[in-house]
Amino acid sequence: MWSIALSTVIVSLIGAFAHFTQPTELAERHGSVAAVAESMAVYRAAVVRYFSAHDAQRDTTVDLATLRNEGALRDWSTLPAARWNNYRAADGTIYIYGAEAPSADVGAALARQARNSLMAGTYHEASGTLYSLAEGGQHIPLAPLLARRELADGVPVWLAGAQ
């Protein structure tokens, strides 16, 4: 009798543990995707601040150390050095893009962070375009960026202009 009761309690505890850990794993995965999009937004804002103060700089990039030294990015920022890249084209368009494709799809989180802007999405290598989830899925040509940089398929890309 006691063995049946003990077995029932153990099976119930195992089932409860399995049930309650699944939402935690999903939340952690969702949180990390949101953190990637937020990290990109912080980096983008710093690059836009820098190029707004240095409007004459065209057809160039700016590194993380310069962003910190110029005050465009706070010294306490914990942005990893090799996660994001940037390029400012001759026409003044600023391209922020990932150094490598993230482990999870950040398209939806990036669209939320960008408030459904057409200028944020993921790079599709087959078409050479930025695929934006806004407006039902738009394909925006990235010819100026692709002429200067090579992107991995699926990397997040966010366009901006100096202010």
N, C-alpha and C positions, 0 to 999 in steps of 0.2 A: 504494500500500500504506500509506504513512504517512498519507495523508488519511483512509483508512478507520479506522485506529487512532485518530487524533486525533478524528474525528467520534464514535467510540464512547465515548471518554473524556469528551468534552463532554456528550453526551447522558446518560451515566451520572451526571455531576456535577449536571446540571440536574434529573434525576429524584430524586436523593438530596436535593437542596436542597428540592424541592417536598414530598417525603415528610416530612422532618424539621421543616419550618416549620409544618405543619398542627397537630401536637399542641401546639406552643408557642402558637399563636394561641388554641386552645381553652383551654389552661391560663391564659393571660392573661385571657380573658373570664371563666372560672370564678373566677379570683382577684379580679377587680374586683367580681363579684357577691357573693362572700364578704366583701370589704372593705366593701361597702354595708351588708350585714347586721351586720357587726361595728361599724360606725360607728353604726348605729341602736341597737345594744345598749349602747354607751358612753353615748349621749345619753339613752336610757331610764333607765339606772342613775343618771345625774346628776339627772334630773327626779324620780325616785322619792326619792332622798336629800333633795332640796330640799323636796318636799312632805311628807316624813316629819318634817322639822324645822319646817315651817310648816303644821301640820295644819288650822288654822282657815281657810286660804285655799281657797275653793271657787268654782266657776263662774268660773275664771280661767286664765290662762296665765303662763308664766315665760319670759323671754328668755335667750339665751345669755350675755349680759353679766352678768345677775344670777346665773346658775348659777356663773359664774367668780368673781364678787365674793363670793358666799356660801360658796365652797369646795366646792360640790357637783361642780364640774367643774374639773379641774386646769388651771392657767394655761398649761401647755405643750401642752394638747390642740389638735389641728389640725382639729377639727370645723368644717366650713364653716357659716357663719352662716345661710344660707338653705336648707339641705337638709332639716332636720327641724323639725316644729312639735309643740306639745303643747297639751292642754286638760284641765283637771280639772273634772269635772262636779260638780253639787251633791251627788251621792251619794258622792263621794270617788273614783270611778273615774278613772284617769289614762289618757288617750289619747295615744299617740305616733304620729305619722303623717308621711308624706313631703309635702314642699311641692309636688312634682310626681312624675309617674310615672317610674320609672327606665327607662333605655334597654333593659335586659334584665329578664326575670322573676326577681325575687329571692325568690319564694315558698318554694322549696325550701331556699335558703340561710338564709332567715329561720326556717323551721321547725327546721332543724338548730341554729341559734344559740339558739332558744327552747326547745330540747330537746323538740320536738313539742308545745308548749303549744297549747291551743285558743285562746289569747288572742293569737296572732300569725298574720298572713296578709296578704292583699291585699283592697282594697276593690273590691266589684263594684257599679258604679253602677246597673245594671238592677234589682238586688234591694235595694239600699241596705244591704248586709250586708258583714261581714268574712268572707271565705272563708278558712278555715283548712285546711291540708292534713292536720292531725292527725285521727285517728279516721275516716279515709276521706273527708274533706271535709265540713266543718261550715260552716253559714252562721249567723253571730252578728249579731243586730240592732245597729245603731249609732245608734239614734234620738237619744240625748242629744247625741252629737257632731254629727250631721247637722243638728240643730236650731240649732246655733251656728256651724258651720263648713261650708264647701263643699269637697268633696274631688274630686280628679280620679280617673277610673276607673283602677284598677290600682296606686294608691299603696299602699305597705306600711303596715300599721297594727298596732300592738302595744299591748295593754291592760295596765294594771298597777294595783296598789293601794298606797297609802302603807303603810309598815311601822312 
